[in-house]
Amino acid sequence: MLDFSLTDEQLSAATMVRDWAEREIYPTIRDYDRRQEMKPNTLERMGELGILGINIPVPYGGQGYDYVTLGLVCEELERVDTTLRVVMSVHMGLNSMGLLQWGSEEQKQRFLVPQARGEKIAAFCLTEPGAGSDVASMNSTARRDGDDYVINGEKMWISLASKADHFLWFAKTGTAEDPHENITAFMVEATMPGVTTGDIHGKLGVRAGSTGWVNCENVRVPLANRIGEEGEGFKIAMSCLDNGRYTVASGATGLIRASLEASVRYAKERQTFGRPIARHQLVQQKIAYMQQWYDTARLLYLRAGWMKNEGQRNTRETSLAKWYATDMSFQAANEALQIHGAYGYSDEYDVERYLRNSRGAIIYEGTSEIHQLMQAGYALGLREDKPLRCELPAYDPAFWQGETG
């Protein structure tokens, strides 16, 4: 029997996040977007409210909610502004959940616990100036030297680059015939000598967020900071992207919803030819499509979240959710701007920001073209998911909520 209902706990968490975002972020988001700055204390407040550890088990410093709740929270955050959801994609999806899956118990205590509590901010360092979708072409290296690795390289387009304390860094450590087997993952700490960061300005969207570069020059990283085994970095990165893409999909669903809500409000208020534009059929058609896109995107990410709860591999389902939701969020924002007419072209209205913010998600965490190829591969039987040494743990309410050891 199918049950599409959400629990009181899930709805309560989503409501808490929605109320906070509307109360503390929305009134000033236009100003910070114009200034291309993150609002001060945003990360601190997200930590205080437990958002930065929302679905991490209580024994590891988190709030103990399930993966579906993570999706609901990301939807509410991006409904207000994409920059809030980006924090969750990077800090939670790409880093903390990677530690939950691949980290040793000692690494979870050292890194995951303070991240879940919001005491430390986390980032994900995979993309380089010359390596995006083609991960294996990265130039970063990590040379073993006794009980340390010496890391050199530069990462680009890193969210929270200048804010983060912990960087999940990927570098080449081998010379295997298959380049994907040469990559290893490390936790690089911002305080390590040789680590430098900087910000990138002039972005089309997500302007109120932090994006930048991270450089490692002869950075000595202890063996204890290696995540997983040598050569497992590519598998770790791809599994982290499964989690990050889940947050992107659910967040983009929130942007569709925001575009729909703004369009409905404006269509009821704005009059042309003696009646509200909500009475015009072409406007109704645009709003109907937005409703369709929202409902479909929500169902897709909720399915992926349910599969995560059950401990089922969900690479295909999450890819589909991310591809669909991000493409449709761009379409919804574009239609919302059209409904608003000339006013939509001004940043006095939210839909202009929605359109700019929606464009980036079609590129990051797998371009739409990459996801098309993935879906074709699954459908044609050319692609299959092989078991991983460490799978993302299924949601266990007793452990997640700290009732068992």
C-alpha positions as CSV (number, residue, x, y, z in Angstrom):
1,M,0.0,0.0,0.0
2,L,1.3,3.4,-1.0
3,D,1.3,6.1,1.6
4,F,2.1,9.6,0.5
5,S,1.5,11.2,3.9
6,L,4.3,13.0,5.8
7,T,4.8,12.6,9.5
8,D,4.2,15.4,12.0
9,E,7.9,15.5,12.7
10,Q,8.8,16.0,9.0
11,L,6.2,18.7,8.6
12,S,7.3,20.4,11.9
13,A,10.9,20.6,10.7
14,A,9.9,22.0,7.3
15,T,7.6,24.6,9.0
16,M,10.4,25.7,11.4
17,V,12.8,26.3,8.5
18,R,10.2,28.1,6.4
19,D,9.3,30.4,9.2
20,W,13.0,31.2,9.9
21,A,13.8,31.8,6.3
22,E,10.8,34.1,5.8
23,R,11.4,36.0,9.0
24,E,15.2,36.5,8.9
25,I,16.4,36.1,5.3
26,Y,13.6,37.2,3.0
27,P,13.3,40.8,4.2
28,T,17.0,41.5,3.3
29,I,17.8,39.1,0.5
30,R,17.3,41.6,-2.3
31,D,19.8,43.9,-0.7
32,Y,22.5,41.2,-0.1
33,D,21.9,39.9,-3.6
34,R,22.7,43.4,-5.0
35,R,25.8,43.6,-2.8
36,Q,26.9,40.1,-3.8
37,E,27.5,39.3,-0.1
38,M,26.2,36.6,2.2
39,K,24.2,38.0,5.1
40,P,26.3,38.0,8.2
41,N,25.5,35.3,10.8
42,T,23.5,33.2,8.2
43,L,25.7,30.1,8.8
44,E,25.8,30.7,12.5
45,R,22.0,30.9,12.7
46,M,21.6,27.8,10.5
47,G,23.9,26.0,13.0
48,E,22.0,27.3,16.0
49,L,18.7,26.0,14.6
50,G,20.2,22.6,13.9
51,I,19.6,23.0,10.1
52,L,23.3,22.2,9.3
53,G,22.9,18.8,10.9
54,I,19.2,18.2,10.2
55,N,19.5,14.6,9.0
56,I,22.7,13.5,10.8
57,P,22.2,11.0,13.7
58,V,22.1,12.5,17.2
59,P,25.1,10.5,18.3
60,Y,27.1,12.4,15.7
61,G,25.8,15.9,16.7
62,G,22.8,16.1,14.4
63,Q,19.1,16.4,14.8
64,G,18.2,12.9,13.9
65,Y,15.7,13.5,11.1
66,D,15.4,11.3,8.0
67,Y,16.5,12.0,4.4
68,V,13.0,13.0,3.4
69,T,13.1,15.8,5.9
70,L,16.3,17.0,4.4
71,G,14.5,17.3,1.1
72,L,11.6,19.2,2.6
73,V,14.0,21.6,4.3
74,C,15.9,22.2,1.1
75,E,12.6,23.0,-0.7
76,E,11.7,25.5,1.9
77,L,15.2,27.1,1.9
78,E,15.3,27.6,-1.9
79,R,11.8,28.9,-1.9
80,V,13.2,32.0,-0.2
81,D,16.6,32.0,-1.9
82,T,18.9,29.6,-3.6
83,T,21.9,30.6,-1.6
84,L,20.4,29.0,1.5
85,R,20.0,25.6,-0.2
86,V,23.5,25.8,-1.7
87,V,24.8,25.8,1.9
88,M,22.9,22.5,2.5
89,S,24.1,21.0,-0.8
90,V,27.7,21.6,0.1
91,H,27.9,21.4,3.8
92,M,25.4,18.6,4.2
93,G,25.0,16.7,1.0
94,L,28.5,16.8,-0.4
95,N,30.5,16.7,2.8
96,S,28.8,15.6,6.0
97,M,26.8,12.8,4.3
98,G,30.0,11.7,2.7
99,L,31.6,11.4,6.1
100,L,28.6,9.5,7.4
101,Q,29.0,7.0,4.5
102,W,32.8,6.8,4.2
103,G,34.4,8.2,7.3
104,S,35.9,6.1,10.1
105,E,34.4,6.4,13.6
106,E,37.4,8.6,14.6
107,Q,36.8,10.8,11.5
108,K,33.1,11.1,12.3
109,Q,34.0,12.3,15.8
110,R,36.6,14.7,14.6
111,F,34.9,16.2,11.6
112,L,31.2,15.2,11.4
113,V,30.2,16.0,15.0
114,P,31.3,19.7,14.9
115,Q,29.9,20.1,11.3
116,A,26.5,18.7,12.4
117,R,26.5,21.1,15.3
118,G,27.3,24.0,13.1
119,E,30.6,24.6,14.9
120,K,32.6,24.0,11.7
121,I,31.6,24.7,8.1
122,A,32.3,22.2,5.4
123,A,33.0,22.4,1.6
124,F,33.6,20.0,-1.3
125,C,36.6,20.5,-3.6
126,L,36.3,18.5,-6.8
127,T,36.0,21.0,-9.7
128,E,39.2,22.6,-11.0
129,P,39.9,25.3,-13.6
130,G,40.4,22.6,-16.2
131,A,38.3,19.8,-14.8
132,G,34.5,19.8,-14.4
133,S,32.4,17.0,-15.7
134,D,35.6,15.2,-16.7
135,V,36.7,14.5,-13.1
136,A,39.5,12.2,-14.1
137,S,41.4,15.0,-15.8
138,M,42.0,16.8,-12.5
139,N,45.6,18.1,-11.9
140,S,45.6,18.1,-8.1
141,T,48.1,15.7,-6.6
142,A,48.7,14.1,-3.3
143,R,52.2,12.5,-2.7
144,R,52.7,10.1,0.2
145,D,55.5,11.2,2.5
146,G,55.8,9.0,5.6
147,D,52.6,9.4,7.7
148,D,51.6,12.5,5.6
149,Y,50.4,13.3,2.1
150,V,51.7,16.5,0.4
151,I,48.9,18.0,-1.6
152,N,49.2,20.5,-4.4
153,G,46.5,21.9,-6.6
154,E,43.7,24.5,-7.1
155,K,40.0,24.0,-7.0
156,M,37.5,26.4,-8.6
157,W,33.8,27.3,-8.2
158,I,33.8,26.0,-4.6
159,S,30.8,27.1,-2.6
160,L,31.7,28.3,0.9
161,A,35.4,28.4,-0.1
162,S,36.2,31.4,2.1
163,K,33.8,30.3,4.9
164,A,34.7,26.7,5.3
165,D,36.8,25.0,8.0
166,H,36.9,21.6,6.4
167,F,37.4,20.8,2.7
168,L,36.7,17.3,1.3
169,W,39.5,17.4,-1.3
170,F,40.1,15.1,-4.2
171,A,43.6,14.5,-5.7
172,K,45.5,12.1,-7.8
173,T,47.6,9.6,-5.9
174,G,48.3,6.8,-8.4
175,T,49.2,5.9,-12.0
176,A,46.7,3.2,-12.7
177,E,45.6,2.5,-16.3
178,D,42.1,3.6,-15.4
179,P,42.4,7.3,-14.3
180,H,39.4,7.0,-12.1
181,E,41.3,4.6,-9.9
182,N,44.0,7.2,-9.2
183,I,41.9,9.6,-7.2
184,T,41.9,9.7,-3.4
185,A,39.8,11.8,-0.9
186,F,41.2,13.8,2.0
187,M,39.8,16.2,4.6
188,V,41.9,19.3,4.3
189,E,41.6,21.8,7.1
190,A,41.6,25.5,6.4
191,T,44.2,26.2,9.2
192,M,46.8,23.9,7.5
193,P,49.8,25.8,6.3
194,G,49.7,26.3,2.5
195,V,45.9,26.5,2.2
196,T,44.6,29.8,0.7
197,T,41.1,30.8,-0.5
198,G,39.5,33.6,-2.4
199,D,36.0,34.7,-3.5
200,I,34.6,35.0,-7.0
201,H,32.3,37.9,-7.8
202,G,30.3,38.8,-10.9
203,K,28.2,35.7,-11.0
204,L,24.9,35.7,-12.9
205,G,23.1,34.2,-9.9
206,V,23.3,33.0,-6.3
207,R,25.0,36.3,-5.7
208,A,24.1,36.4,-1.9
209,G,26.1,33.2,-1.5
210,S,29.8,32.5,-1.1
211,T,31.6,31.0,-4.1
212,G,35.4,31.0,-4.7
213,W,38.6,29.1,-5.1
214,V,40.9,27.0,-2.8
215,N,44.6,26.5,-3.4
216,C,46.9,24.0,-1.7
217,E,50.6,24.5,-2.0
218,N,52.7,21.8,-0.4
219,V,50.0,21.2,2.2
220,R,50.9,18.4,4.6
221,V,47.8,16.3,5.4
222,P,48.1,13.4,7.9
223,L,47.2,9.9,6.9
224,A,44.4,10.1,9.5
225,N,42.7,12.7,7.3
226,R,42.5,10.4,4.3
227,I,38.8,9.4,3.7
228,G,38.5,5.8,2.5
229,E,41.3,4.0,0.9
230,E,43.7,5.1,-1.8
231,G,42.1,5.0,-5.2
232,E,38.5,5.2,-3.8
233,G,38.2,8.9,-4.4
234,F,36.2,8.7,-7.5
235,K,33.6,6.4,-6.0
236,I,33.5,8.6,-2.9
237,A,33.0,11.7,-5.0
238,M,30.2,10.1,-7.1
239,S,28.4,8.9,-4.0
240,C,28.7,12.4,-2.5
241,L,27.2,13.8,-5.7
242,D,24.2,11.5,-5.3
243,N,23.5,13.2,-2.0
244,G,24.3,16.7,-3.2
245,R,22.0,16.2,-6.3
246,Y,19.2,15.2,-4.0
247,T,19.4,18.5,-2.2
248,V,19.6,20.4,-5.5
249,A,16.5,18.5,-6.8
250,S,14.5,19.3,-3.7
251,G,15.7,22.9,-3.6
252,A,14.9,23.5,-7.3
253,T,11.4,22.2,-6.5
254,G,11.1,25.0,-4.0
255,L,12.1,27.5,-6.7
256,I,9.4,26.2,-8.9
257,R,7.0,26.7,-6.0
258,A,8.2,30.2,-5.4
259,S,7.7,31.1,-9.1
260,L,4.2,29.6,-9.0
261,E,3.3,31.5,-5.9
262,A,4.6,34.8,-7.2
263,S,2.8,34.3,-10.5
264,V,-0.5,33.5,-8.8
265,R,-0.3,36.6,-6.6
266,Y,0.6,38.9,-9.5
267,A,-2.0,37.4,-11.9
268,K,-4.8,38.2,-9.4
269,E,-3.6,41.7,-8.8
270,R,-2.6,42.9,-12.3
271,Q,-5.4,44.0,-14.6
272,T,-5.4,44.4,-18.4
273,F,-8.3,45.0,-20.7
274,G,-10.6,45.6,-17.7
275,R,-9.9,42.3,-15.8
276,P,-7.2,40.5,-13.8
277,I,-4.7,38.8,-16.1
278,A,-5.5,35.6,-14.2
279,R,-8.6,35.5,-16.4
280,H,-6.5,35.3,-19.6
281,Q,-6.2,31.8,-20.9
282,L,-2.5,32.1,-21.9
283,V,-1.6,33.2,-18.3
284,Q,-3.6,30.3,-16.9
285,Q,-1.7,28.0,-19.2
286,K,1.6,29.1,-17.8
287,I,0.4,28.7,-14.2
288,A,-1.0,25.3,-15.0
289,Y,2.3,24.2,-16.3
290,M,4.1,25.5,-13.2
291,Q,1.7,23.5,-11.0
292,Q,2.4,20.4,-13.1
293,W,6.2,20.9,-12.9
294,Y,6.1,21.5,-9.2
295,D,4.0,18.4,-8.4
296,T,6.1,16.2,-10.6
297,A,9.4,17.4,-9.3
298,R,8.2,17.0,-5.7
299,L,7.2,13.4,-6.3
300,L,10.5,12.6,-7.9
301,Y,12.6,13.9,-5.0
302,L,10.4,12.4,-2.4
303,R,10.8,9.0,-4.1
304,A,14.6,9.4,-4.0
305,G,14.4,10.4,-0.3
306,W,12.3,7.4,0.5
307,M,14.8,5.2,-1.2
308,K,17.6,6.7,0.9
309,N,15.6,6.0,4.0
310,E,15.2,2.4,2.9
311,G,18.9,2.0,2.2
312,Q,18.3,1.5,-1.5
313,R,20.7,2.7,-4.2
314,N,19.1,5.7,-5.8
315,T,21.7,7.1,-8.3
316,R,19.3,6.8,-11.2
317,E,16.3,8.2,-9.4
318,T,18.2,11.1,-7.9
319,S,19.8,12.0,-11.2
320,L,16.3,12.0,-12.8
321,A,14.9,14.2,-10.0
322,K,17.9,16.7,-10.3
323,W,17.7,16.9,-14.1
324,Y,13.9,17.4,-14.2
325,A,13.6,19.8,-11.2
326,T,16.5,22.1,-12.3
327,D,15.3,22.3,-15.9
328,M,11.8,23.0,-14.9
329,S,12.8,25.5,-12.3
330,F,14.4,27.5,-15.0
331,Q,11.3,27.2,-17.2
332,A,9.1,28.2,-14.3
333,A,11.1,31.2,-13.4
334,N,11.1,32.3,-17.1
335,E,7.4,31.9,-17.3
336,A,6.9,33.8,-14.1
337,L,9.0,36.7,-15.4
338,Q,6.9,36.7,-18.6
339,I,3.7,36.9,-16.5
340,H,5.1,39.9,-14.6
341,G,6.0,41.6,-17.9
342,A,8.3,44.6,-17.7
343,Y,8.1,44.5,-13.9
344,G,9.6,41.0,-13.9
345,Y,12.7,42.5,-15.6
346,S,13.4,44.6,-12.6
347,D,15.0,43.3,-9.4
348,E,12.3,45.0,-7.4
349,Y,10.4,41.7,-8.1
350,D,11.7,38.4,-6.9
351,V,11.1,36.6,-10.2
352,E,14.1,38.3,-11.8
353,R,16.3,36.8,-9.1
354,Y,14.6,33.4,-9.5
355,L,15.5,33.3,-13.1
356,R,19.2,34.2,-12.5
357,N,19.5,31.7,-9.6
358,S,17.8,28.9,-11.5
359,R,20.3,28.9,-14.3
360,G,23.3,27.7,-12.3
361,A,21.7,24.4,-11.2
362,I,21.5,23.3,-14.8
363,I,25.3,23.3,-14.7
364,Y,26.5,22.3,-11.3
365,E,26.5,18.9,-9.8
366,G,26.1,17.4,-13.2
367,T,25.0,19.3,-16.2
368,S,21.6,18.5,-17.8
369,E,23.5,16.9,-20.6
370,I,25.4,14.6,-18.2
371,H,22.1,13.6,-16.6
372,Q,20.5,12.9,-20.0
373,L,23.4,10.6,-20.8
374,M,23.0,8.8,-17.5
375,Q,19.3,8.3,-18.0
376,A,19.9,7.0,-21.5
377,G,22.5,4.6,-20.2
378,Y,20.2,3.2,-17.6
379,A,17.3,2.8,-20.1
380,L,19.5,1.1,-22.7
381,G,21.1,-1.2,-20.2
382,L,24.5,0.4,-20.8
383,R,24.9,1.6,-17.2
384,E,24.5,-0.2,-13.9
385,D,25.3,0.7,-10.3
386,K,27.8,-1.6,-8.7
387,P,27.9,-2.2,-4.9
388,L,30.1,0.2,-3.0
389,R,32.4,-0.8,-0.1
390,C,30.5,1.7,2.0
391,E,26.9,2.4,1.3
392,L,24.9,5.3,2.6
393,P,23.3,4.0,5.8
394,A,19.5,3.4,5.8
395,Y,17.5,5.6,8.2
396,D,17.3,3.8,11.5
397,P,15.0,5.9,13.8
398,A,16.4,4.4,17.0
399,F,20.0,5.1,16.2
400,W,19.4,8.4,14.4
401,Q,17.5,9.7,17.4
402,G,20.1,8.5,19.9
403,E,18.1,5.8,21.5
404,T,20.6,3.0,20.8
405,G,24.4,2.9,20.6
